[in-house]
Amino acid sequence: MPAVPAVQFGLVDVRDVALAHIRAMCEPRSDGQRILVTSQPSFWFIDIANVLRHEFSSQAAQVLSRIGKQSNFDNSRVSDVVSLFFPKQH
C-alpha cells in the first residue's frame, strides 16, 4: 500500500479524551500528573489503513489522489475562539 509507514500508535475517540479531561479536573489525584489517554495495545498503521480501506473503499481514490500534494487549512477559528496557535508561538 503506498505511503503507509511501518509505525504503530494508540488510538482513542476524541469524546473519551474530553471525558478524561472533565474527570481529571474533578479528581485531586490528577494534580500535576501527565495522564495518557490512549488505546492499549497500539495499532500498526497498515492495520488501520486496511480497516479504513475496507470500510471506506468508495472514498479511497480521493485519498490516494492527495498523496504527494500539499494541503492548506484555515485554523484561524481555533486561534480566535480558544487562543490556541499552531505552530506554537513561544
Z-matrix of the N, CA and C atoms (Angstrom, degrees):
N
C 1 1.456
C 2 1.530 1 107.90
N 3 1.329 2 118.61 1 131.38
C 4 1.460 3 120.13 2 -177.85
C 5 1.528 4 112.16 3 -68.18
N 6 1.306 5 115.03 4 144.03
C 7 1.468 6 123.19 5 171.66
C 8 1.526 7 114.58 6 61.48
N 9 1.317 8 117.85 7 35.04
C 10 1.462 9 120.39 8 176.88
C 11 1.526 10 108.29 9 -112.38
N 12 1.332 11 117.35 10 105.41
C 13 1.472 12 119.76 11 -178.92
C 14 1.526 13 111.82 12 -71.92
N 15 1.311 14 116.12 13 152.30
C 16 1.468 15 121.92 14 179.06
C 17 1.526 16 109.00 15 -85.64
N 18 1.314 17 115.26 16 71.85
C 19 1.466 18 121.65 17 179.11
C 20 1.520 19 108.91 18 -134.54
N 21 1.309 20 114.79 19 162.23
C 22 1.460 21 119.42 20 174.20
C 23 1.518 22 109.00 21 -132.95
N 24 1.324 23 115.11 22 155.47
C 25 1.454 24 120.65 23 -179.39
C 26 1.516 25 109.08 24 -158.77
N 27 1.314 26 115.07 25 164.32
C 28 1.451 27 120.85 26 179.10
C 29 1.519 28 110.86 27 -85.14
N 30 1.300 29 115.51 28 153.83
C 31 1.456 30 122.16 29 178.45
C 32 1.519 31 109.34 30 -125.80
N 33 1.305 32 115.33 31 149.03
C 34 1.458 33 119.95 32 176.20
C 35 1.528 34 108.21 33 -155.05
N 36 1.297 35 116.02 34 145.54
C 37 1.458 36 121.73 35 177.22
C 38 1.529 37 108.50 36 -71.72
N 39 1.313 38 116.69 37 135.14
C 40 1.463 39 121.31 38 -178.11
C 41 1.533 40 111.34 39 -59.24
N 42 1.321 41 117.54 40 -27.22
C 43 1.472 42 119.77 41 177.30
C 44 1.520 43 110.80 42 -67.74
N 45 1.334 44 117.12 43 -33.38
C 46 1.463 45 120.38 44 175.74
C 47 1.523 46 111.03 45 -70.73
N 48 1.329 47 117.27 46 -34.19
C 49 1.468 48 120.64 47 175.64
C 50 1.529 49 109.57 48 -63.24
N 51 1.323 50 116.61 49 -44.77
C 52 1.465 51 120.45 50 178.50
C 53 1.523 52 110.77 51 -61.68
N 54 1.325 53 117.40 52 -43.74
C 55 1.462 54 121.29 53 178.63
C 56 1.525 55 110.88 54 -62.10
N 57 1.324 56 117.05 55 -41.19
C 58 1.465 57 120.80 56 178.58
C 59 1.526 58 110.81 57 -62.47
N 60 1.325 59 117.34 58 -39.46
C 61 1.463 60 120.54 59 177.59
C 62 1.528 61 111.10 60 -62.63
N 63 1.313 62 115.91 61 -45.17
C 64 1.470 63 119.99 62 -179.40
C 65 1.523 64 110.66 63 -63.55
N 66 1.331 65 116.84 64 -46.25
C 67 1.468 66 119.84 65 179.76
C 68 1.526 67 111.47 66 -64.14
N 69 1.334 68 117.08 67 -38.23
C 70 1.467 69 120.44 68 179.80
C 71 1.525 70 111.22 69 -64.83
N 72 1.329 71 116.92 70 -35.41
C 73 1.470 72 119.81 71 178.43
C 74 1.522 73 111.74 72 -65.49
N 75 1.322 74 116.78 73 -26.00
C 76 1.466 75 121.76 74 -178.09
C 77 1.524 76 112.68 75 -96.87
N 78 1.318 77 118.17 76 -2.48
C 79 1.462 78 122.52 77 -174.57
C 80 1.529 79 110.55 78 -113.33
N 81 1.338 80 117.71 79 109.72
C 82 1.467 81 120.67 80 -179.17
C 83 1.528 82 113.58 81 -57.08
N 84 1.331 83 118.53 82 -30.97
C 85 1.468 84 120.23 83 -179.63
C 86 1.527 85 112.67 84 -65.61
N 87 1.329 86 117.80 85 -13.71
C 88 1.462 87 120.22 86 179.79
C 89 1.527 88 112.64 87 -84.04
N 90 1.339 89 117.74 88 -10.27
C 91 1.468 90 120.99 89 -178.67
C 92 1.523 91 111.22 90 -55.96
N 93 1.319 92 116.60 91 124.72
C 94 1.453 93 121.97 92 177.69
C 95 1.516 94 114.78 93 73.45
N 96 1.316 95 117.49 94 6.85
C 97 1.464 96 121.37 95 -176.90
C 98 1.528 97 111.21 96 -95.81
N 99 1.316 98 115.62 97 147.82
C 100 1.464 99 122.40 98 169.53
C 101 1.521 100 105.66 99 -102.80
N 102 1.305 101 116.43 100 112.95
C 103 1.461 102 121.85 101 -174.85
C 104 1.524 103 108.62 102 -113.93
N 105 1.327 104 115.88 103 119.75
C 106 1.462 105 120.48 104 179.75
C 107 1.524 106 110.33 105 -86.91
N 108 1.299 107 115.76 106 123.63
C 109 1.457 108 121.88 107 175.70
C 110 1.526 109 105.97 108 -103.63
N 111 1.320 110 115.88 109 100.10
C 112 1.459 111 120.31 110 -174.82
C 113 1.520 112 110.33 111 -155.60
N 114 1.311 113 114.48 112 163.90
C 115 1.464 114 119.20 113 178.38
C 116 1.518 115 110.34 114 -76.17
N 117 1.299 116 115.19 115 159.09
C 118 1.461 117 121.78 116 175.30
C 119 1.516 118 106.44 117 -142.94
N 120 1.302 119 120.08 118 112.61
C 121 1.466 120 128.04 119 11.70
C 122 1.525 121 111.58 120 -84.86
N 123 1.333 122 114.91 121 176.62
C 124 1.460 123 121.74 122 174.84
C 125 1.524 124 109.47 123 -74.62
N 126 1.320 125 115.54 124 166.76
C 127 1.461 126 121.41 125 -179.84
C 128 1.526 127 109.76 126 -118.36
N 129 1.334 128 116.54 127 141.24
C 130 1.457 129 120.91 128 173.73
C 131 1.519 130 108.79 129 -74.44
N 132 1.316 131 116.03 130 139.97
C 133 1.458 132 122.06 131 -179.75
C 134 1.530 133 110.86 132 -56.11
N 135 1.331 134 118.19 133 -40.58
C 136 1.463 135 121.51 134 -179.11
C 137 1.527 136 111.12 135 -63.26
N 138 1.340 137 117.56 136 -36.17
C 139 1.468 138 120.47 137 178.20
C 140 1.525 139 110.65 138 -67.76
N 141 1.323 140 116.39 139 -40.68
C 142 1.467 141 120.48 140 176.73
C 143 1.527 142 109.59 141 -63.51
N 144 1.329 143 116.21 142 -44.28
C 145 1.466 144 120.68 143 179.56
C 146 1.524 145 111.30 144 -60.23
N 147 1.325 146 117.33 145 -40.62
C 148 1.467 147 120.46 146 179.79
C 149 1.520 148 111.86 147 -65.76
N 150 1.329 149 117.57 148 -40.19
C 151 1.467 150 120.58 149 176.79
C 152 1.524 151 109.96 150 -63.82
N 153 1.328 152 116.17 151 -46.30
C 154 1.462 153 119.64 152 -179.92
C 155 1.526 154 111.58 153 -62.88
N 156 1.330 155 116.60 154 -39.98
C 157 1.467 156 120.03 155 178.91
C 158 1.529 157 110.11 156 -62.84
N 159 1.325 158 117.06 157 -41.18
C 160 1.466 159 120.93 158 179.47
C 161 1.528 160 110.92 159 -66.66
N 162 1.326 161 116.74 160 -45.82
C 163 1.466 162 121.09 161 -175.36
C 164 1.533 163 113.25 162 -75.36
N 165 1.325 164 116.65 163 -29.70
C 166 1.463 165 120.43 164 -173.84
C 167 1.523 166 112.03 165 -127.58
N 168 1.329 167 116.33 166 40.76
C 169 1.467 168 120.12 167 -175.17
C 170 1.523 169 112.77 168 -58.68
N 171 1.321 170 118.40 169 -33.20
C 172 1.466 171 119.84 170 -178.41
C 173 1.528 172 112.07 171 -68.02
N 174 1.330 173 117.54 172 -24.86
C 175 1.461 174 120.81 173 178.94
C 176 1.530 175 112.68 174 -94.80
N 177 1.330 176 118.32 175 -5.25
C 178 1.465 177 122.05 176 -173.98
C 179 1.524 178 112.42 177 -59.46
N 180 1.317 179 118.07 178 -39.56
C 181 1.464 180 120.59 179 -178.51
C 182 1.522 181 111.06 180 -61.44
N 183 1.320 182 117.10 181 -35.54
C 184 1.465 183 120.42 182 178.91
C 185 1.523 184 110.77 183 -65.66
N 186 1.322 185 117.16 184 -39.90
C 187 1.461 186 121.21 185 179.82
C 188 1.520 187 109.98 186 -67.83
N 189 1.324 188 117.07 187 -48.02
C 190 1.460 189 120.82 188 -178.87
C 191 1.518 190 111.81 189 -60.79
N 192 1.322 191 117.47 190 -31.57
C 193 1.459 192 119.57 191 179.87
C 194 1.526 193 111.99 192 -69.86
N 195 1.335 194 118.39 193 -12.14
C 196 1.469 195 122.41 194 -179.65
C 197 1.527 196 112.39 195 -91.58
N 198 1.323 197 118.92 196 -10.65
C 199 1.461 198 121.46 197 -177.41
C 200 1.520 199 109.28 198 -61.70
N 201 1.323 200 115.37 199 129.59
C 202 1.456 201 121.46 200 178.79
C 203 1.518 202 114.59 201 83.53
N 204 1.323 203 117.53 202 1.81
C 205 1.462 204 121.25 203 179.79
C 206 1.528 205 109.51 204 -109.79
N 207 1.315 206 115.90 205 142.15
C 208 1.461 207 120.97 206 179.66
C 209 1.522 208 110.06 207 -78.82
N 210 1.338 209 115.60 208 141.73
C 211 1.459 210 121.66 209 175.83
C 212 1.523 211 108.83 210 -115.56
N 213 1.301 212 116.55 211 141.52
C 214 1.461 213 122.03 212 176.30
C 215 1.519 214 108.42 213 -122.66
N 216 1.332 215 115.79 214 137.46
C 217 1.453 216 121.16 215 -177.52
C 218 1.521 217 109.58 216 -129.57
N 219 1.300 218 116.61 217 150.70
C 220 1.463 219 122.07 218 176.03
C 221 1.520 220 108.09 219 -95.39
N 222 1.334 221 116.50 220 107.09
C 223 1.465 222 120.37 221 179.48
C 224 1.523 223 111.43 222 -106.55
N 225 1.323 224 117.60 223 23.46
C 226 1.462 225 120.71 224 -177.30
C 227 1.528 226 112.46 225 -64.43
N 228 1.311 227 118.02 226 -28.23
C 229 1.465 228 119.78 227 -177.71
C 230 1.526 229 111.68 228 -66.12
N 231 1.342 230 117.46 229 -40.00
C 232 1.465 231 119.29 230 179.37
C 233 1.526 232 110.05 231 -65.24
N 234 1.325 233 117.21 232 -33.00
C 235 1.467 234 120.68 233 176.96
C 236 1.522 235 110.76 234 -71.77
N 237 1.326 236 115.98 235 -46.67
C 238 1.461 237 120.62 236 -177.19
C 239 1.520 238 113.08 237 -68.20
N 240 1.320 239 117.16 238 -42.46
C 241 1.463 240 120.88 239 -171.76
C 242 1.520 241 112.91 240 -85.82
N 243 1.331 242 118.07 241 -44.84
C 244 1.472 243 119.57 242 -175.17
C 245 1.525 244 113.38 243 -121.17
N 246 1.329 245 116.79 244 12.35
C 247 1.473 246 122.50 245 173.96
C 248 1.524 247 114.18 246 55.39
N 249 1.328 248 116.62 247 41.35
C 250 1.461 249 121.41 248 171.15
C 251 1.519 250 107.36 249 -108.24
N 252 1.336 251 115.86 250 136.32
C 253 1.454 252 120.80 251 -175.42
C 254 1.522 253 110.03 252 -125.06
N 255 1.330 254 116.36 253 135.07
C 256 1.456 255 122.18 254 -179.94
C 257 1.515 256 108.91 255 -132.40
N 258 1.344 257 119.54 256 129.06
C 259 1.462 258 123.59 257 -3.06
C 260 1.521 259 110.86 258 -64.86
N 261 1.331 260 114.72 259 160.57
C 262 1.460 261 120.73 260 -176.94
C 263 1.519 262 110.10 261 -55.96
N 264 1.325 263 116.06 262 135.13
C 265 1.462 264 121.52 263 175.16
C 266 1.514 265 107.71 264 -100.78
N 267 1.315 266 116.67 265 119.68
C 268 1.471 267 120.34 266 -176.11
C 269 1.497 268 110.85 267 -100.13
